[in-house]
C-alpha cells in the first residue's frame, strides 16, 4: 500500500488521460518534443517575412510564412549558410530550405533548425504561375461569360491600393478629372511582401460587402516579377472570382499580366487607365447630350416642316380650296344620270307604244269584225247561238244577222232541198 504522500502514477498514453488523471504541462511538452524529434529532415518552401541577423553571432533567425495563408514558423539558421547564397537574402523572398523540426519545451514553441537555404528562381516561380493559370482556366474562372459588366456611373468606387503609393493618386485624380463628383472608398494595404495577399483579400471582402460600392479597383504600380507575385496568388484569384461586385485589375504596366488580370471583370493596362474606365467622361457625356438634343430638335423641325408642307398641299387641292366643287361635280353626275334615265324611260315607252300599235293591228286583222267588213255576216238564233249548219234552222224561224255595221232580223222562208 502506498503512503499518504505518494502520488498516483501518471497515464502512459495521451488517450488514457482524464480530468482526474491529467498530464502536467512539462510531460506534454516532453512528449511533443519526443514526437517532433522523430521527424526526418525535410525541405520546406515559404516566404521570408522577417530576418534578424546580429553582428558577431553565428546564428540568424528568420520567419518563414506560407504565401497562401496566414501561417508562419520561426527558423534558426547558421550565418555561413546565408552567406553561401548567391544573392543576399531579403524580406519577401521566396526560398526553400532544408530543416529539422525542433520543439522547445521551455517555451512550448515549434521552430525549424535549418541546414541549407536556396532561393526560388524567377523561372521556377513563373512556371508555377503558368501551371496555376492552366488549372484555373480549366475550371472556367477566366471565361468571358462569367465576367460582370462594369456600371455606367458607380455610386461609390472601392479602391484597394498601396500605402501612399502613386497608384492611388493615378486612379483618383484621373477618375475625378473625368467625373468630379465620384466617390471613393479607399483601403490602403500592403501590395507586396508576406502580408500582401491577406491584406488585399481582407480589403476586397470588406468593400464587396458594402452595398453602395458598385465597382472595386485593385491597383498597384509597376515592379519586378517577385513584387507582383501576390497578385498571382491562388487564394486571391479565387476571392476575386467569388466577389459579387465587378472588379477591375490595375496591376503594374501593360506588359505585366498577373493572374488577377485574367480573372478580373475588366483589365486596365495601368492605374491611370483604370481611373478612366470606372467612370464616364462628364464632358463627353455633356457633348453627347447636346448632340442628341440638337439632333432631336432638327428631327422635330424637319417633321413639323414636312407636316406643314403636307397641310399646304392638302389645302391647295380644289376640293379644299372650294368644297362646293365636289357637290357640283356630284350634282352634274346626278343630273346626267337623271337625264339618261329619263331618255331611257321615254325610249322604253315609245317602244312599248309601237308594240301596242303593232299588236292592235294584228288583233284587228284577226278580229271577226274585220271578216265582217269583207261582207261576211254572223247568223244567230234568238238565244244567241251561232248558226253553223242549215239543219239547225227551221222555216219561218226568226234569225239575227250581224254585219260589219249593225244587225238585223231575218226570217227563214225556205231551206235548200226542203220539200214543198
C-alpha positions in Angstrom: 0.0 0.0 0.0 1.3 3.5 -0.9 1.9 6.1 1.7 -0.2 9.2 2.1 2.3 11.5 0.3 2.9 9.1 -2.7 1.2 10.5 -5.9 -0.7 8.2 -8.3 1.2 7.1 -11.4 0.6 9.3 -14.5 -1.0 7.7 -17.6 1.4 6.4 -20.1 -0.6 7.4 -23.2 -2.5 10.6 -24.1 -5.6 8.6 -24.6 -5.5 7.4 -21.0 -5.6 10.9 -19.5 -8.8 12.2 -17.9 -9.9 15.1 -15.8 -8.9 13.1 -12.7 -5.5 12.0 -14.2 -4.2 14.7 -16.4 -0.7 15.3 -17.8 1.3 18.2 -16.4 2.5 20.7 -19.0 6.1 19.6 -18.7 5.2 16.0 -19.6 3.1 17.1 -22.6 6.0 19.3 -23.8 8.4 16.4 -23.4 6.1 14.0 -25.3 5.7 16.6 -28.1 9.4 17.1 -28.2 9.9 13.3 -28.5 7.4 13.1 -31.3 8.9 16.0 -33.2 12.4 14.6 -32.7 11.4 11.5 -34.6 10.6 13.6 -37.7 13.1 13.4 -40.5 14.9 16.3 -42.0 12.7 17.9 -44.7 12.6 20.6 -47.3 10.0 23.3 -46.9 9.1 26.3 -49.0 7.9 29.7 -47.9 8.4 33.4 -47.9 10.8 35.3 -45.7 8.8 38.0 -43.8 11.4 38.8 -41.1 15.1 38.4 -40.9 17.2 39.0 -37.8 21.0 38.9 -38.1 23.1 40.4 -35.4 26.8 41.2 -35.9 29.1 38.7 -34.3 26.5 35.9 -33.9 26.8 32.7 -35.8 23.1 32.1 -35.8 20.5 34.1 -37.6 16.7 34.0 -37.2 14.0 34.5 -39.7 10.3 34.0 -40.0 9.0 31.8 -42.8 5.5 32.4 -43.9 3.2 30.4 -46.2 2.3 32.8 -49.1 -1.2 31.5 -49.4 -2.4 31.5 -45.8 -1.6 33.5 -42.7 0.7 30.9 -41.1 4.4 31.1 -40.2 7.2 29.3 -38.4 10.4 30.6 -36.8 13.7 29.4 -38.3 17.2 29.3 -36.9 20.0 29.1 -39.5 23.7 29.3 -39.4 25.1 32.6 -40.8 27.5 30.8 -43.1 24.5 29.1 -44.8 23.1 32.6 -45.5 26.5 33.8 -46.8 26.6 30.8 -49.2 23.5 32.1 -51.0 24.2 33.6 -54.5 22.4 36.8 -53.6 21.8 38.4 -50.1 18.5 37.2 -48.5 15.9 39.9 -48.2 12.5 40.1 -46.7 9.7 39.0 -49.1 12.0 36.5 -50.9 10.7 33.0 -51.7 13.0 30.3 -50.5 13.3 26.6 -49.9 15.3 25.3 -47.0 16.4 22.0 -45.5 15.5 21.9 -41.8 14.8 19.7 -38.9 11.7 20.5 -36.8 12.5 21.2 -33.2 10.1 21.7 -30.3 11.4 24.0 -27.5 9.9 22.5 -24.3 10.7 25.6 -22.2 8.8 28.0 -24.5 6.3 25.4 -25.9 7.1 26.6 -29.4 7.9 24.8 -32.6 10.7 26.1 -34.9 12.9 24.8 -37.7 16.6 24.2 -37.4 17.8 25.0 -41.0 20.8 23.4 -42.6 20.6 24.7 -46.2 18.7 27.5 -47.9 18.1 28.2 -51.5 16.3 31.0 -53.3 13.3 30.1 -55.5 14.3 31.3 -59.0 12.1 33.6 -61.1 11.9 30.9 -63.8 10.5 28.4 -61.3 8.1 30.9 -59.9 6.8 31.7 -63.4 6.5 28.0 -64.2 4.3 27.6 -61.1 2.2 30.6 -62.0 1.7 29.2 -65.5 0.7 25.8 -64.1 -1.8 27.6 -61.8 -3.1 29.6 -64.8 -3.9 26.5 -66.7 -5.6 24.9 -63.7 -7.8 28.0 -63.1 -8.5 28.3 -66.8 -9.7 24.7 -66.9 -12.1 25.5 -64.1 -13.6 28.3 -66.1 -12.5 31.2 -63.9 -11.2 33.1 -66.9 -14.2 32.6 -69.2 -15.6 35.8 -70.6 -19.2 34.6 -69.9 -18.7 34.8 -66.2 -17.3 38.3 -66.2 -19.7 41.0 -64.9 -20.2 44.3 -66.8 -19.0 47.5 -65.2 -21.6 50.0 -64.1 -22.1 53.1 -66.2 -21.8 55.5 -63.2 -21.0 53.8 -59.9 -22.3 55.3 -56.7 -19.0 54.5 -55.0 -15.8 53.2 -56.3 -13.9 50.9 -54.0 -10.1 51.2 -54.3 -7.5 48.7 -52.9 -4.0 50.1 -53.2 -0.7 50.5 -51.5 0.0 52.9 -48.7 1.0 56.4 -50.0 1.6 54.9 -53.5 1.3 56.6 -56.9 -1.4 54.1 -58.0 -3.9 55.7 -55.6 -3.2 59.1 -57.0 -3.4 57.9 -60.6 -6.8 56.3 -60.1 -8.4 59.0 -58.0 -7.1 62.0 -60.0 -7.9 60.6 -63.4 -11.4 59.5 -62.3 -12.2 62.9 -60.8 -10.8 64.6 -63.8 -13.5 62.8 -65.8 -16.3 62.9 -63.2 -15.5 65.4 -60.4 -18.2 64.1 -58.0 -17.2 60.5 -58.0 -16.9 59.0 -54.5 -14.2 56.6 -53.4 -13.9 54.1 -50.5 -10.1 53.6 -50.3 -8.4 50.8 -48.4 -4.6 51.2 -48.2 -2.9 47.8 -47.7 0.4 46.1 -48.3 0.8 45.3 -52.0 4.0 43.3 -51.7 5.7 41.2 -49.1 4.4 38.5 -46.8 1.1 40.1 -45.7 0.1 41.5 -49.2 -2.3 38.6 -50.1 -4.1 38.6 -46.8 -4.5 42.4 -46.6 -5.7 42.7 -50.2 -8.2 39.8 -49.7 -9.5 41.4 -46.5 -9.9 44.8 -48.1 -11.7 43.2 -51.1 -14.1 41.3 -49.0 -14.9 44.4 -46.9 -15.6 46.5 -49.9 -17.6 43.7 -51.6 -19.9 43.6 -48.5 -20.8 47.3 -48.8 -23.9 47.7 -51.0 -23.1 51.2 -52.1 -19.8 50.1 -53.7 -20.6 49.3 -57.4 -17.1 48.6 -58.6 -13.8 47.7 -57.0 -10.3 48.6 -58.4 -7.3 46.7 -57.2 -4.3 48.9 -58.2 -0.5 48.7 -57.8 2.3 50.4 -59.7 4.9 48.5 -61.6 7.5 46.2 -60.1 9.6 43.1 -60.5 8.1 39.7 -61.1 8.6 38.9 -57.4 6.9 42.1 -56.4 3.8 41.2 -58.4 3.6 37.6 -57.3 0.9 38.3 -54.6 -1.5 39.1 -57.5 -1.0 35.7 -58.9 -1.8 34.0 -55.6 -4.4 31.3 -55.9 -6.4 32.4 -52.8 -6.5 36.0 -54.0 -7.5 35.0 -57.5 -10.4 32.8 -56.2 -11.5 35.6 -53.9 -11.8 37.9 -56.8 -13.7 35.3 -58.8 -16.2 34.9 -55.9 -16.8 38.6 -55.5 -20.3 39.8 -56.3 -19.1 43.3 -57.2 -17.3 43.9 -60.5 -13.5 44.0 -60.1 -11.0 46.0 -62.2 -7.4 44.8 -62.2 -4.9 47.6 -62.5 -1.6 46.0 -61.7 1.7 47.3 -63.0 2.1 48.3 -66.6 0.7 46.9 -69.8 3.3 44.2 -70.1 2.6 42.9 -66.6 -0.1 40.2 -66.6 -0.6 38.6 -63.2 -3.4 36.1 -62.9 -5.5 38.7 -61.3 -5.8 40.3 -64.8 -7.3 37.1 -66.2 -10.0 36.6 -63.5 -11.0 40.3 -63.1 -14.1 41.5 -64.8 -12.0 44.1 -66.6 -8.3 44.6 -67.0 -6.8 48.0 -67.0 -3.3 48.4 -68.5 -2.3 50.9 -65.8 -3.9 52.5 -62.7 -4.4 55.6 -64.9 -6.3 53.5 -67.4 -8.5 52.2 -64.5 -9.3 55.7 -63.4 -10.5 56.5 -66.9 -12.6 53.3 -67.2 -14.6 53.2 -64.0 -16.4 56.5 -64.6 -17.7 58.1 -67.8 -16.3 61.4 -69.1 -18.6 64.2 -68.0 -17.5 66.5 -70.8 -18.1 63.8 -73.4 -21.5 63.0 -71.9 -22.5 66.6 -72.0 -21.3 66.8 -75.6 -23.3 63.7 -76.3 -26.4 65.1 -74.7 -26.1 68.4 -76.6 -25.6 66.4 -79.8 -28.6 64.3 -79.1 -30.7 67.3 -78.2 -29.7 69.2 -81.4 -30.4 66.1 -83.5 -33.8 65.7 -81.8 -34.5 69.4 -82.4 -33.6 69.1 -86.1 -35.6 66.0 -86.5 -38.6 67.7 -84.8 -38.3 70.8 -87.0 -38.0 68.6 -90.1 -41.1 66.8 -89.1 -43.0 70.0 -88.5 -41.9 71.4 -91.9 -42.9 68.2 -93.6 -46.3 68.2 -92.0 -46.7 71.9 -92.8 -46.0 71.1 -96.5 -48.4 68.3 -96.4 -51.1 70.5 -95.0 -50.4 73.2 -97.6 -50.6 70.5 -100.3 -53.9 69.4 -99.0 -55.3 72.9 -98.7 -54.2 73.7 -102.3 -56.4 70.8 -103.7 -59.6 72.0 -105.4 -61.8 70.1 -103.0 -60.2 72.0 -100.1 -60.0 75.4 -101.9 -63.7 75.2 -103.0 -65.5 72.5 -101.0 -68.7 73.0 -103.1 -66.9 71.8 -106.2 -67.3 68.3 -105.0 -71.0 68.8 -104.6 -71.3 70.5 -108.0 -69.5 67.6 -109.6 -71.8 65.1 -107.9 -74.8 67.3 -108.9 -73.7 67.2 -112.5 -73.3 63.4 -112.4 -76.7 63.1 -110.8 -78.3 65.4 -113.5 -76.6 63.3 -116.2 -77.8 60.1 -114.7 -81.3 61.5 -114.3 -81.4 62.7 -117.9 -80.1 59.4 -119.1 -82.7 57.6 -117.1 -85.4 59.9 -118.5 -84.3 59.2 -122.0 -84.2 55.5 -121.4 -87.7 55.6 -119.9 -89.1 57.6 -122.9 -87.4 55.2 -125.3 -88.9 52.3 -123.5 -92.4 53.9 -123.6 -92.0 54.6 -127.3 -91.0 51.1 -128.0 -94.0 49.8 -125.9 -96.4 52.1 -127.9 -95.1 50.8 -131.2 -95.6 47.3 -129.9 -99.1 48.2 -128.8 -99.9 49.6 -132.3 -98.4 46.5 -133.9 -100.4 44.2 -131.6 -103.5 46.3 -132.2 -103.1 45.8 -136.0 -102.6 42.1 -135.5 -105.7 41.9 -133.3 -107.7 44.0 -135.7 -106.6 41.7 -138.6 -107.6 38.6 -136.7 -110.8 40.2 -135.3 -114.2 38.8 -136.6 -115.2 42.4 -137.3 -112.5 42.6 -139.9 -114.0 39.5 -141.5 -117.5 41.1 -141.4 -116.2 44.2 -143.1 -115.3 42.0 -146.1 -119.0 41.2 -146.5 -119.4 38.3 -144.1 -122.2 38.1 -141.5 -122.9 36.2 -138.3 -126.2 34.5 -138.1 -127.5 33.7 -134.6 -130.6 32.0 -133.1 -132.7 34.1 -130.9 -130.9 32.6 -127.9 -127.6 33.8 -129.3 -126.3 30.6 -130.6 -124.4 30.9 -133.8 -125.9 29.1 -136.8 -123.2 26.9 -138.3 -125.4 24.3 -140.0 -128.6 24.8 -142.1 -130.1 21.9 -140.3 -130.2 23.9 -137.2 -132.8 26.3 -138.6 -136.4 25.9 -139.5 -138.7 27.6 -141.9 -140.2 30.8 -140.6 -137.6 30.9 -137.8 -136.6 34.5 -137.0 -132.8 34.8 -137.0 -130.4 37.6 -136.1 -128.0 38.6 -138.8 -124.9 40.6 -137.7 -123.0 42.5 -140.3 -120.0 44.9 -140.0 -122.1 47.9 -139.2 -125.1 46.7 -137.2 -127.5 43.8 -137.3 -131.0 43.0 -138.5 -133.6 40.2 -138.3 -134.3 37.8 -141.0 -136.9 35.1 -141.4 -136.2 31.7 -143.0 -138.5 31.3 -145.9 -137.2 28.1 -147.2 -134.3 25.7 -147.0 -132.4 24.3 -149.9 -133.6 20.7 -150.7 -136.7 21.0 -148.4 -140.0 19.6 -149.8 -143.0 21.6 -150.7 
